[in-house]
């Protein structure tokens, strides 16, 4: 069964990995993330959150940025709070032994907050700065989420525009870090998702890459099999060919084409392809129930049949 949101580039698989604030709280955790990402070459796109708490009583960097916004009318108070932000990032940079100077970024951020760039802008800078550091550590490109994640004039998320822009941008990068949590309005103003928005950014990147995995049901469990990339029609066609072409161990009494509301024209092409690949006596189309749909999502399709006994 093939589902919607994952894949491979040519023979090289692609994975989007997301790390929360606790996983990027300090230099030691950054090193752990580096080890995880570099352990598999397929982990090519990374979505980081802002640094979380390092210990009980510590503050999340996002909360420090909210404080920056709250005192933005008082430049001295703003500078005082921002020094705590700066210290967090400088400790990470020093702990990693990086040659990275963020002075210009710090100055730009403080200036923007003091000139009323807004609460969402302030909150988003934690992910932004963490993304720059992580990209430098990994040797990945940095993609500012404000350039590729879009909201509509009314503040609602603009999925169509985002998918179009993000797909084009990701195609230009072999490996990249994309900060989570924020995007931009049509006028360029930064806007954030609700907390937990980094998870949304990761899902958007996966969708933009058109990553589609084969879900294999074996011995009572589900696992990811071969991965496909491209349009839904192409991925499904490749999947069906992979399941049926040239096989001699299939019982030909019947086959089921089961899907969670795949467009009818694609289903008919699958039916024609099945007929071409194997001489089944009966082809039955069914709709996936809630259990399969909850695991595989919308626009999922599978071909189900019996194998000959050994």
Secondary structure as a PSIPRED ss2 file (coil, helix, strand):
# PSIPRED VFORMAT (PSIPRED V4.0)

   1 X C   1.000  0.000  0.000
   2 X E   0.000  0.000  1.000
   3 X C   1.000  0.000  0.000
   4 X C   1.000  0.000  0.000
   5 X C   1.000  0.000  0.000
   6 X C   1.000  0.000  0.000
   7 X E   0.000  0.000  1.000
   8 X E   0.000  0.000  1.000
   9 X E   0.000  0.000  1.000
  10 X C   1.000  0.000  0.000
  11 X C   1.000  0.000  0.000
  12 X E   0.000  0.000  1.000
  13 X E   0.000  0.000  1.000
  14 X E   0.000  0.000  1.000
  15 X E   0.000  0.000  1.000
  16 X E   0.000  0.000  1.000
  17 X E   0.000  0.000  1.000
  18 X E   0.000  0.000  1.000
  19 X E   0.000  0.000  1.000
  20 X C   1.000  0.000  0.000
  21 X H   0.000  1.000  0.000
  22 X H   0.000  1.000  0.000
  23 X H   0.000  1.000  0.000
  24 X H   0.000  1.000  0.000
  25 X C   1.000  0.000  0.000
  26 X C   1.000  0.000  0.000
  27 X H   0.000  1.000  0.000
  28 X H   0.000  1.000  0.000
  29 X H   0.000  1.000  0.000
  30 X H   0.000  1.000  0.000
  31 X H   0.000  1.000  0.000
  32 X H   0.000  1.000  0.000
  33 X H   0.000  1.000  0.000
  34 X H   0.000  1.000  0.000
  35 X H   0.000  1.000  0.000
  36 X H   0.000  1.000  0.000
  37 X H   0.000  1.000  0.000
  38 X H   0.000  1.000  0.000
  39 X C   1.000  0.000  0.000
  40 X C   1.000  0.000  0.000
  41 X C   1.000  0.000  0.000
  42 X C   1.000  0.000  0.000
  43 X E   0.000  0.000  1.000
  44 X E   0.000  0.000  1.000
  45 X E   0.000  0.000  1.000
  46 X E   0.000  0.000  1.000
  47 X E   0.000  0.000  1.000
  48 X E   0.000  0.000  1.000
  49 X C   1.000  0.000  0.000
  50 X C   1.000  0.000  0.000
  51 X C   1.000  0.000  0.000
  52 X C   1.000  0.000  0.000
  53 X C   1.000  0.000  0.000
  54 X C   1.000  0.000  0.000
  55 X C   1.000  0.000  0.000
  56 X C   1.000  0.000  0.000
  57 X C   1.000  0.000  0.000
  58 X C   1.000  0.000  0.000
  59 X C   1.000  0.000  0.000
  60 X C   1.000  0.000  0.000
  61 X H   0.000  1.000  0.000
  62 X H   0.000  1.000  0.000
  63 X H   0.000  1.000  0.000
  64 X H   0.000  1.000  0.000
  65 X H   0.000  1.000  0.000
  66 X H   0.000  1.000  0.000
  67 X H   0.000  1.000  0.000
  68 X H   0.000  1.000  0.000
  69 X H   0.000  1.000  0.000
  70 X H   0.000  1.000  0.000
  71 X C   1.000  0.000  0.000
  72 X C   1.000  0.000  0.000
  73 X C   1.000  0.000  0.000
  74 X C   1.000  0.000  0.000
  75 X H   0.000  1.000  0.000
  76 X H   0.000  1.000  0.000
  77 X H   0.000  1.000  0.000
  78 X H   0.000  1.000  0.000
  79 X H   0.000  1.000  0.000
  80 X H   0.000  1.000  0.000
  81 X H   0.000  1.000  0.000
  82 X H   0.000  1.000  0.000
  83 X H   0.000  1.000  0.000
  84 X H   0.000  1.000  0.000
  85 X H   0.000  1.000  0.000
  86 X H   0.000  1.000  0.000
  87 X H   0.000  1.000  0.000
  88 X H   0.000  1.000  0.000
  89 X H   0.000  1.000  0.000
  90 X H   0.000  1.000  0.000
  91 X H   0.000  1.000  0.000
  92 X H   0.000  1.000  0.000
  93 X H   0.000  1.000  0.000
  94 X H   0.000  1.000  0.000
  95 X H   0.000  1.000  0.000
  96 X H   0.000  1.000  0.000
  97 X C   1.000  0.000  0.000
  98 X C   1.000  0.000  0.000
  99 X C   1.000  0.000  0.000
 100 X C   1.000  0.000  0.000
 101 X C   1.000  0.000  0.000
 102 X C   1.000  0.000  0.000
 103 X H   0.000  1.000  0.000
 104 X H   0.000  1.000  0.000
 105 X H   0.000  1.000  0.000
 106 X H   0.000  1.000  0.000
 107 X H   0.000  1.000  0.000
 108 X H   0.000  1.000  0.000
 109 X H   0.000  1.000  0.000
 110 X H   0.000  1.000  0.000
 111 X H   0.000  1.000  0.000
 112 X H   0.000  1.000  0.000
 113 X H   0.000  1.000  0.000
 114 X H   0.000  1.000  0.000
 115 X C   1.000  0.000  0.000
 116 X C   1.000  0.000  0.000
 117 X C   1.000  0.000  0.000
 118 X C   1.000  0.000  0.000
 119 X H   0.000  1.000  0.000
 120 X H   0.000  1.000  0.000
 121 X H   0.000  1.000  0.000
 122 X H   0.000  1.000  0.000
 123 X H   0.000  1.000  0.000
 124 X H   0.000  1.000  0.000
 125 X H   0.000  1.000  0.000
 126 X H   0.000  1.000  0.000
 127 X H   0.000  1.000  0.000
 128 X H   0.000  1.000  0.000
 129 X H   0.000  1.000  0.000
 130 X H   0.000  1.000  0.000
 131 X H   0.000  1.000  0.000
 132 X H   0.000  1.000  0.000
 133 X H   0.000  1.000  0.000
 134 X H   0.000  1.000  0.000
 135 X H   0.000  1.000  0.000
 136 X H   0.000  1.000  0.000
 137 X H   0.000  1.000  0.000
 138 X H   0.000  1.000  0.000
 139 X C   1.000  0.000  0.000
 140 X C   1.000  0.000  0.000
 141 X E   0.000  0.000  1.000
 142 X E   0.000  0.000  1.000
 143 X E   0.000  0.000  1.000
 144 X C   1.000  0.000  0.000
 145 X H   0.000  1.000  0.000
 146 X H   0.000  1.000  0.000
 147 X H   0.000  1.000  0.000
 148 X C   1.000  0.000  0.000
 149 X C   1.000  0.000  0.000
 150 X E   0.000  0.000  1.000
 151 X E   0.000  0.000  1.000
 152 X C   1.000  0.000  0.000
 153 X C   1.000  0.000  0.000
 154 X C   1.000  0.000  0.000
 155 X C   1.000  0.000  0.000
 156 X C   1.000  0.000  0.000
 157 X E   0.000  0.000  1.000
 158 X C   1.000  0.000  0.000
 159 X H   0.000  1.000  0.000
 160 X H   0.000  1.000  0.000
 161 X H   0.000  1.000  0.000
 162 X H   0.000  1.000  0.000
 163 X H   0.000  1.000  0.000
 164 X H   0.000  1.000  0.000
 165 X H   0.000  1.000  0.000
 166 X H   0.000  1.000  0.000
 167 X H   0.000  1.000  0.000
 168 X H   0.000  1.000  0.000
 169 X H   0.000  1.000  0.000
 170 X H   0.000  1.000  0.000
 171 X C   1.000  0.000  0.000
 172 X C   1.000  0.000  0.000
 173 X C   1.000  0.000  0.000
 174 X C   1.000  0.000  0.000
 175 X C   1.000  0.000  0.000
 176 X E   0.000  0.000  1.000
 177 X E   0.000  0.000  1.000
 178 X E   0.000  0.000  1.000
 179 X C   1.000  0.000  0.000
 180 X C   1.000  0.000  0.000
 181 X C   1.000  0.000  0.000
 182 X E   0.000  0.000  1.000
 183 X E   0.000  0.000  1.000
 184 X E   0.000  0.000  1.000
 185 X C   1.000  0.000  0.000
 186 X C   1.000  0.000  0.000
 187 X C   1.000  0.000  0.000
 188 X C   1.000  0.000  0.000
 189 X C   1.000  0.000  0.000
 190 X E   0.000  0.000  1.000
 191 X E   0.000  0.000  1.000
 192 X E   0.000  0.000  1.000
 193 X C   1.000  0.000  0.000
 194 X C   1.000  0.000  0.000
 195 X C   1.000  0.000  0.000
 196 X C   1.000  0.000  0.000
 197 X H   0.000  1.000  0.000
 198 X H   0.000  1.000  0.000
 199 X H   0.000  1.000  0.000
 200 X H   0.000  1.000  0.000
 201 X H   0.000  1.000  0.000
 202 X H   0.000  1.000  0.000
 203 X H   0.000  1.000  0.000
 204 X H   0.000  1.000  0.000
 205 X H   0.000  1.000  0.000
 206 X H   0.000  1.000  0.000
 207 X H   0.000  1.000  0.000
 208 X H   0.000  1.000  0.000
 209 X C   1.000  0.000  0.000
 210 X C   1.000  0.000  0.000
 211 X E   0.000  0.000  1.000
 212 X E   0.000  0.000  1.000
 213 X E   0.000  0.000  1.000
 214 X E   0.000  0.000  1.000
 215 X E   0.000  0.000  1.000
 216 X E   0.000  0.000  1.000
 217 X E   0.000  0.000  1.000
 218 X E   0.000  0.000  1.000
 219 X C   1.000  0.000  0.000
 220 X C   1.000  0.000  0.000
 221 X E   0.000  0.000  1.000
 222 X E   0.000  0.000  1.000
 223 X E   0.000  0.000  1.000
 224 X E   0.000  0.000  1.000
 225 X E   0.000  0.000  1.000
 226 X E   0.000  0.000  1.000
 227 X E   0.000  0.000  1.000
 228 X E   0.000  0.000  1.000
 229 X E   0.000  0.000  1.000
 230 X C   1.000  0.000  0.000
 231 X C   1.000  0.000  0.000
 232 X H   0.000  1.000  0.000
 233 X H   0.000  1.000  0.000
 234 X H   0.000  1.000  0.000
 235 X H   0.000  1.000  0.000
 236 X H   0.000  1.000  0.000
 237 X H   0.000  1.000  0.000
 238 X H   0.000  1.000  0.000
 239 X H   0.000  1.000  0.000
 240 X H   0.000  1.000  0.000
 241 X H   0.000  1.000  0.000
 242 X H   0.000  1.000  0.000
 243 X H   0.000  1.000  0.000
 244 X H   0.000  1.000  0.000
 245 X C   1.000  0.000  0.000
 246 X C   1.000  0.000  0.000
 247 X C   1.000  0.000  0.000
 248 X C   1.000  0.000  0.000
 249 X C   1.000  0.000  0.000
 250 X E   0.000  0.000  1.000
 251 X E   0.000  0.000  1.000
 252 X E   0.000  0.000  1.000
 253 X E   0.000  0.000  1.000
 254 X E   0.000  0.000  1.000
 255 X E   0.000  0.000  1.000
 256 X E   0.000  0.000  1.000
 257 X E   0.000  0.000  1.000
 258 X E   0.000  0.000  1.000
 259 X E   0.000  0.000  1.000
 260 X C   1.000  0.000  0.000
 261 X C   1.000  0.000  0.000
 262 X C   1.000  0.000  0.000
 263 X C   1.000  0.000  0.000
 264 X H   0.000  1.000  0.000
 265 X H   0.000  1.000  0.000
 266 X H   0.000  1.000  0.000
 267 X H   0.000  1.000  0.000
 268 X H   0.000  1.000  0.000
 269 X H   0.000  1.000  0.000
 270 X H   0.000  1.000  0.000
 271 X H   0.000  1.000  0.000
 272 X H   0.000  1.000  0.000
 273 X H   0.000  1.000  0.000
 274 X H   0.000  1.000  0.000
 275 X H   0.000  1.000  0.000
 276 X H   0.000  1.000  0.000
 277 X H   0.000  1.000  0.000
 278 X C   1.000  0.000  0.000
 279 X C   1.000  0.000  0.000
 280 X C   1.000  0.000  0.000
 281 X C   1.000  0.000  0.000
 282 X C   1.000  0.000  0.000
 283 X E   0.000  0.000  1.000
 284 X E   0.000  0.000  1.000
 285 X E   0.000  0.000  1.000
 286 X E   0.000  0.000  1.000
 287 X E   0.000  0.000  1.000
 288 X C   1.000  0.000  0.000
 289 X C   1.000  0.000  0.000
 290 X H   0.000  1.000  0.000
 291 X H   0.000  1.000  0.000
 292 X H   0.000  1.000  0.000
 293 X H   0.000  1.000  0.000
 294 X H   0.000  1.000  0.000
 295 X H   0.000  1.000  0.000
 296 X H   0.000  1.000  0.000
 297 X C   1.000  0.000  0.000
 298 X C   1.000  0.000  0.000
 299 X C   1.000  0.000  0.000
 300 X C   1.000  0.000  0.000
 301 X E   0.000  0.000  1.000
 302 X E   0.000  0.000  1.000
 303 X E   0.000  0.000  1.000
 304 X E   0.000  0.000  1.000
 305 X E   0.000  0.000  1.000
 306 X E   0.000  0.000  1.000
 307 X E   0.000  0.000  1.000
 308 X C   1.000  0.000  0.000
 309 X C   1.000  0.000  0.000
 310 X C   1.000  0.000  0.000
